[in-house]
Amino acid sequence: MKSKVMVFFLVFLFLIGIAASVWAQGSAAKGKSIVESKNCAMCHNKDGMGQPLGVLAANNSDASLKEGIAHPNKKMPQYNFTDEQLQDIVAYLRSMAH
C-alpha cells in the first residue's frame, strides 16, 4: 500500500512540474497580441530608438527581458503588465529570436 501511495505522489509531483513548466513558458500568441497592441515595433526596429525585438531576445536572458519590460528606461512607456503577460511577451520575443 505504501508503494502505491508513493507512486501516486511521485506521478502527482511530476504532473505539477509539467504544468508549472508550461505556465512559466508563456504563450507566444498572447505575447504577440500584447506587443502588437502596444505598437512596440514602432520603436523596436532597425531604424527606431530601440533595438529590434528579435535582437533584444537573442541578446538577453528571460529575466533581463522581463526586468527591462517591467521597469523600462525613460524613453520607453511604462506599462503595468501582469507576471503572466510578461511571460507571454518573453515567449513571443523568444519565438522571434529563432
Backbone bond lengths (Angstrom), bond angles and torsions (degrees), N, CA, C in turn:
res aa  C-N    CA-C-N  psi(-1)  N-CA   C-N-CA  omega(-1)  CA-C   N-CA-C  phi
1 M - - - 1.448 - - 1.529 111.44 -
2 K 1.353 116.91 -41.75 1.457 120.01 179.70 1.520 111.17 -61.37
3 S 1.321 117.14 -37.59 1.465 119.46 -178.57 1.531 110.95 -67.82
4 K 1.333 118.30 -35.53 1.465 120.97 177.20 1.520 110.78 -65.67
5 V 1.310 116.67 -40.58 1.463 121.17 178.35 1.522 109.47 -65.32
6 M 1.318 116.54 -41.75 1.464 120.92 179.99 1.528 110.67 -64.91
7 V 1.319 118.07 -42.64 1.456 121.96 178.37 1.529 109.65 -63.43
8 F 1.325 117.21 -45.80 1.467 120.95 177.85 1.523 110.43 -58.14
9 F 1.323 116.66 -45.79 1.460 121.80 -179.22 1.527 110.88 -61.78
10 L 1.312 117.99 -43.75 1.459 121.76 -179.97 1.534 111.10 -66.00
11 V 1.315 116.90 -41.41 1.467 120.37 177.32 1.530 109.65 -63.66
12 F 1.327 116.20 -42.37 1.467 121.00 178.04 1.525 110.59 -58.98
13 L 1.324 117.26 -47.47 1.467 120.75 179.04 1.528 111.57 -62.25
14 F 1.310 116.45 -40.17 1.459 121.15 178.59 1.527 110.43 -60.89
15 L 1.327 117.18 -46.12 1.465 121.20 179.97 1.524 111.72 -65.73
16 I 1.311 116.95 -37.89 1.469 120.77 176.11 1.528 109.27 -63.02
17 G 1.314 117.38 -41.71 1.466 121.59 178.63 1.518 111.96 -62.33
18 I 1.314 117.36 -41.58 1.468 121.03 177.79 1.524 110.03 -64.44
19 A 1.316 116.77 -45.94 1.468 120.10 -179.81 1.527 110.74 -61.67
20 A 1.316 117.41 -42.06 1.467 120.69 179.48 1.519 111.04 -65.39
21 S 1.314 116.68 -38.40 1.462 121.10 179.42 1.522 110.96 -64.93
22 V 1.315 116.74 -43.97 1.461 120.86 179.47 1.521 109.62 -64.62
23 W 1.323 117.71 -44.11 1.464 121.26 179.32 1.522 110.35 -62.45
24 A 1.324 117.53 -42.53 1.465 121.30 -176.40 1.525 111.84 -66.91
25 Q 1.315 117.59 -23.03 1.454 120.35 -178.20 1.520 112.56 -76.91
26 G 1.290 118.08 -24.58 1.457 120.55 -179.96 1.513 112.39 76.67
27 S 1.311 114.63 174.43 1.457 122.37 -178.69 1.527 109.40 -112.59
28 A 1.328 115.86 116.13 1.466 119.86 179.82 1.529 110.66 -62.49
29 A 1.330 117.42 -35.44 1.469 120.49 -179.94 1.532 110.60 -64.84
30 K 1.324 116.19 -44.00 1.469 119.46 177.69 1.525 110.53 -65.81
31 G 1.329 115.94 -40.47 1.462 120.46 178.59 1.521 111.86 -61.58
32 K 1.321 116.03 -41.38 1.466 120.14 178.01 1.518 110.37 -60.83
33 S 1.319 116.31 -42.60 1.459 120.97 179.26 1.529 111.31 -61.23
34 I 1.328 116.62 -41.94 1.470 120.94 178.99 1.524 110.30 -65.48
35 V 1.326 116.76 -48.30 1.470 121.89 -178.49 1.531 110.30 -60.07
36 E 1.327 116.47 -42.90 1.461 119.85 179.24 1.522 111.68 -67.72
37 S 1.334 117.50 -38.38 1.468 120.01 -178.19 1.530 111.83 -69.03
38 K 1.323 117.28 -25.63 1.470 121.20 179.33 1.529 111.58 -94.95
39 N 1.329 117.10 0.32 1.475 122.49 178.76 1.528 112.88 56.70
40 C 1.318 116.93 39.07 1.471 121.53 -177.74 1.530 112.63 -58.76
41 A 1.338 116.08 -34.63 1.466 119.81 -176.34 1.527 113.10 -69.85
42 M 1.319 117.26 -12.01 1.468 118.78 177.27 1.535 110.32 -62.35
43 C 1.311 116.62 -37.33 1.474 120.53 178.23 1.525 111.83 -101.88
44 H 1.332 116.65 -33.59 1.461 120.77 -176.86 1.520 109.69 -90.17
45 N 1.334 114.88 74.98 1.461 121.99 176.20 1.522 107.65 -147.49
46 K 1.303 117.67 176.49 1.467 120.30 -174.42 1.523 113.70 -63.28
47 D 1.333 117.80 -22.88 1.465 120.51 -179.72 1.529 113.01 -109.35
48 G 1.323 117.23 2.02 1.458 121.17 -175.23 1.520 113.62 -90.18
49 M 1.326 115.43 -176.97 1.468 122.02 -179.79 1.526 111.91 -72.88
50 G 1.334 116.86 -30.67 1.462 120.80 -178.04 1.512 111.51 -103.26
51 Q 1.321 115.56 161.66 1.466 119.88 176.24 1.522 109.58 -65.11
52 P 1.335 117.77 148.68 1.466 119.51 174.94 1.531 110.60 -56.01
53 L 1.325 116.01 145.74 1.461 121.10 -174.94 1.527 112.48 -57.68
54 G 1.317 117.54 -42.50 1.462 120.30 179.31 1.519 112.87 -63.91
55 V 1.330 116.72 -35.99 1.470 121.52 177.42 1.528 109.98 -67.16
56 L 1.333 116.15 -43.14 1.467 119.42 177.47 1.524 110.81 -58.24
57 A 1.330 115.61 -44.59 1.462 119.81 -178.58 1.519 111.81 -64.95
58 A 1.324 116.67 -39.11 1.468 120.49 -177.60 1.528 112.39 -71.02
59 N 1.331 116.98 -26.66 1.463 120.33 -172.97 1.523 114.75 -106.15
60 N 1.333 118.75 5.76 1.459 121.12 -177.04 1.520 111.34 -136.22
61 S 1.319 115.59 150.64 1.462 121.20 175.36 1.527 109.21 -74.94
62 D 1.322 116.25 164.88 1.464 120.18 176.46 1.523 110.51 -58.01
63 A 1.328 116.63 -43.79 1.469 120.67 -179.16 1.525 111.00 -62.07
64 S 1.321 116.68 -40.99 1.458 121.05 179.32 1.527 111.11 -66.36
65 L 1.322 116.73 -41.34 1.462 120.29 177.62 1.526 110.87 -61.99
66 K 1.330 115.78 -47.10 1.468 119.39 179.72 1.521 111.48 -61.06
67 E 1.308 116.79 -41.88 1.469 120.93 179.39 1.530 110.49 -63.46
68 G 1.318 117.43 -44.60 1.453 121.64 -179.26 1.525 113.14 -65.95
69 I 1.326 116.38 -32.44 1.458 120.72 178.44 1.531 110.47 -77.80
70 A 1.322 115.88 -42.88 1.466 120.40 -177.74 1.526 112.06 -71.76
71 H 1.334 116.77 -32.88 1.469 121.97 -177.94 1.533 108.61 -132.51
72 P 1.330 116.27 74.02 1.468 120.15 -174.13 1.526 112.96 -72.72
73 N 1.331 114.08 165.70 1.468 118.95 174.32 1.531 108.90 -70.68
74 K 1.299 116.83 179.54 1.467 121.44 -174.33 1.523 113.75 -68.53
75 K 1.330 117.88 -20.94 1.466 121.02 -178.23 1.531 112.12 -80.47
76 M 1.320 116.54 -22.07 1.460 120.94 -175.18 1.530 109.84 -100.59
77 P 1.338 117.19 139.36 1.463 119.07 178.83 1.524 111.93 -64.36
78 Q 1.306 115.89 150.34 1.469 122.42 177.59 1.530 108.78 -91.66
79 Y 1.320 116.54 124.74 1.459 122.05 174.25 1.518 107.47 -118.34
80 N 1.287 117.00 148.93 1.463 121.49 178.52 1.524 109.42 -100.70
81 F 1.335 115.37 71.57 1.452 120.38 -179.67 1.519 110.54 -75.37
82 T 1.325 116.12 146.45 1.457 121.31 173.33 1.537 108.27 -75.91
83 D 1.319 116.34 167.07 1.467 120.04 176.46 1.530 110.55 -59.52
84 E 1.324 116.36 -39.84 1.462 120.07 179.82 1.528 110.58 -64.06
85 Q 1.322 117.68 -42.28 1.463 120.68 178.31 1.527 110.97 -63.65
86 L 1.331 117.14 -40.17 1.460 120.18 177.32 1.522 110.62 -61.16
87 Q 1.331 116.96 -42.86 1.473 120.72 177.95 1.528 110.19 -61.93
88 D 1.319 116.68 -40.92 1.462 120.47 179.60 1.527 110.94 -64.73
89 I 1.324 116.72 -43.55 1.470 120.44 179.37 1.524 110.24 -62.70
90 V 1.321 116.61 -44.33 1.471 119.98 179.39 1.532 109.90 -63.55
91 A 1.328 117.81 -40.21 1.473 120.51 177.50 1.526 110.32 -60.11
92 Y 1.320 116.48 -40.94 1.475 119.88 178.43 1.522 110.55 -66.32
93 L 1.324 116.68 -45.16 1.477 119.50 179.33 1.517 110.46 -60.37
94 R 1.326 117.57 -41.23 1.458 121.71 178.75 1.536 110.29 -61.82
95 S 1.334 116.38 -37.84 1.467 118.90 179.82 1.527 111.12 -66.25
96 M 1.325 116.76 -27.78 1.476 120.83 178.04 1.519 111.85 -76.30
97 A 1.310 116.91 -26.70 1.465 121.18 -175.54 1.522 112.53 -77.76
98 H 1.329 117.32 -14.52 1.479 120.24 -176.86 1.482 112.57 -89.16
